[in-house]
Amino acid sequence: MAIIISDIHADIKKAQAFLSFKPDAEHIFLGDLIDSRDPKVTFEEELACLELILASDATLIWGNHDLAYTRLRPWGAFTRFQVLPQELTNQYKDSSDYLRSCYQETGGDLYAVQLFIDRIQPHFERFKAAHAVDGWLCTHSGLSKAVTKELPDCPMDSGDPAKVAAYLNEEFLRESRKYKSRKAASTWNTEWAHCSQ
């Protein structure tokens, strides 16, 4: 039996309780791992929650808040944190080539969005668009018939969640590769693009 949770939004206590409950069961996060709207949650707590989840062996499903911190960047980031305080910038500026480049290109600053990209991007292939478990199809926000009109080859009528999940995951990776190559060939610039390409 799988244990499933969605929209944890950087609630580290909830993440810890979820991961420790029935530790031998499959744990599935249905997206939106970060971007707390609780003003009391600090950037450090949000980052610690993300790192806890990424260090676990849980199955990870893309949510819109997670996709915002990939190099695909289909939409802008949702974080309420902007420029990191100097002590955090100093702590992280040399922790990866990507952050080192961001630090140099911004003239000595790091942004929260850059640190989230740095943490999520290496796990890109681990995240899924969909996952089938115990006869159920797991996604972040469901799958409507309207979607299948856009994806006519999707085996929705098969009644087999594993086939549908496999199709959606393959389609997501195919589209993300197309998007990456289009973006690499384009000269368009977006917010933070200098460090998110």
C-alpha positions in Angstrom: 0.0 0.0 0.0 1.3 3.5 -0.9 1.2 6.5 1.4 0.3 9.7 -0.6 0.4 13.4 0.1 0.1 16.5 -2.0 0.9 20.2 -1.8 3.2 20.0 1.2 4.5 23.6 0.4 7.6 23.4 2.6 5.9 22.2 5.8 8.9 20.4 7.2 7.0 18.9 10.2 4.4 17.5 7.8 7.2 16.1 5.5 9.0 14.5 8.5 5.8 13.0 9.8 4.8 11.7 6.3 8.2 10.1 5.6 8.4 8.5 9.1 4.8 7.0 8.8 5.0 3.4 7.7 8.6 3.8 6.5 8.6 0.5 4.6 5.7 1.6 2.4 6.0 3.5 -0.9 5.7 7.3 -0.2 4.5 9.5 -3.0 4.6 13.3 -3.0 2.0 14.7 -5.6 3.9 17.9 -6.2 4.2 21.4 -4.8 7.1 20.6 -2.5 8.0 24.3 -1.9 6.7 27.8 -1.8 5.1 28.1 1.6 2.7 31.0 2.0 3.1 31.0 5.8 5.1 34.2 6.5 6.7 32.5 9.6 8.4 29.9 7.4 12.0 31.0 6.7 13.9 30.4 3.5 16.2 28.1 5.5 13.2 26.0 6.7 11.9 25.9 3.2 15.2 24.7 1.8 15.6 22.2 4.6 12.2 20.7 3.7 13.1 20.5 0.0 16.4 18.8 0.8 14.7 16.3 3.2 12.3 15.3 0.5 14.9 15.1 -2.2 17.1 13.0 0.1 14.3 10.5 0.7 13.5 7.6 -1.6 9.9 8.8 -2.1 8.3 9.0 -5.5 8.1 12.6 -6.7 5.4 13.9 -9.0 5.8 17.3 -10.7 3.6 20.1 -9.4 3.4 23.6 -10.9 5.5 25.0 -8.0 8.2 22.5 -8.7 8.3 23.0 -12.4 8.8 26.7 -11.8 12.3 25.9 -10.5 13.6 23.9 -13.5 15.6 25.1 -16.4 12.5 24.6 -18.5 10.9 27.5 -16.6 7.4 27.3 -18.2 6.3 30.1 -15.9 7.8 32.4 -13.3 8.8 31.3 -9.8 6.4 31.6 -7.0 8.8 32.2 -4.1 8.3 35.2 -1.8 12.1 35.2 -1.1 14.3 37.3 -3.3 17.9 38.2 -2.8 19.5 35.9 -0.2 21.0 37.6 2.9 24.8 37.9 2.6 25.5 35.1 5.1 23.4 32.6 3.0 25.0 33.9 -0.2 28.4 33.2 1.3 27.3 29.8 2.5 26.1 28.7 -1.0 27.9 30.7 -3.6 30.6 28.0 -4.2 28.4 24.9 -3.6 27.9 24.2 -7.3 29.1 25.4 -10.7 25.7 26.8 -11.4 25.5 28.9 -8.2 29.1 30.1 -8.7 28.1 31.3 -12.2 25.0 33.0 -10.8 27.0 34.7 -8.1 29.5 36.0 -10.6 26.9 37.1 -13.1 24.8 39.0 -10.6 27.8 40.8 -9.2 27.9 39.1 -5.8 24.2 38.2 -5.1 22.3 34.9 -5.0 18.5 34.7 -5.4 16.3 32.1 -3.7 15.0 31.0 -7.1 18.6 30.2 -8.1 19.1 28.0 -5.1 15.8 26.1 -5.6 16.8 25.6 -9.3 20.2 24.3 -8.2 18.5 21.8 -5.8 15.7 20.6 -8.1 17.4 20.4 -11.5 19.7 17.4 -10.6 16.6 15.5 -9.7 14.7 16.3 -13.0 14.7 12.7 -14.3 13.5 11.5 -10.9 10.3 13.5 -10.9 7.4 12.1 -12.9 4.3 13.6 -14.6 2.3 10.6 -13.4 2.7 7.4 -11.4 0.5 4.3 -11.1 0.2 2.5 -7.8 -2.3 0.1 -6.3 -4.6 0.5 -9.4 -4.6 4.3 -9.1 -3.2 7.0 -11.4 -1.4 9.6 -9.4 -0.9 13.1 -10.8 -0.6 16.6 -9.3 -3.9 17.9 -10.5 -5.7 15.1 -12.1 -6.3 14.2 -15.8 -9.3 15.4 -17.6 -10.8 14.3 -20.9 -9.9 17.7 -22.3 -6.2 16.8 -21.9 -6.7 13.6 -23.9 -8.1 15.7 -26.8 -4.7 17.3 -26.9 -3.0 13.9 -26.5 -5.0 11.6 -28.8 -2.6 8.7 -28.3 -3.1 8.7 -24.5 -4.5 5.3 -23.6 -7.1 6.7 -21.2 -9.7 4.2 -22.4 -7.4 1.3 -21.6 -8.5 1.4 -18.0 -4.8 0.7 -17.1 -3.3 3.4 -14.9 0.2 2.0 -15.5 -0.2 2.5 -19.3 -1.6 6.0 -18.8 1.3 6.9 -16.5 3.9 5.5 -18.8 2.5 7.5 -21.7 2.2 10.7 -19.7 5.8 10.4 -18.5 7.2 9.6 -22.0 5.2 12.6 -23.4 6.4 14.9 -20.7 10.0 14.0 -21.3 9.6 14.3 -25.0 8.0 17.7 -24.7 10.6 18.8 -22.2 13.4 17.8 -24.6 11.7 19.8 -27.4 11.2 22.8 -25.1 14.9 22.7 -24.0 16.2 22.6 -27.6 13.8 25.4 -28.6 14.9 27.5 -25.7 18.6 26.8 -26.3 18.2 27.9 -29.9 16.2 31.0 -29.0 17.7 34.3 -27.8 14.7 35.2 -25.7 15.3 36.3 -22.2 13.2 35.8 -19.1 13.6 36.8 -15.5 16.7 35.1 -14.1 17.5 33.7 -17.5 21.2 34.5 -17.2 21.4 31.8 -14.5 18.7 29.4 -15.5 19.7 28.3 -19.0 
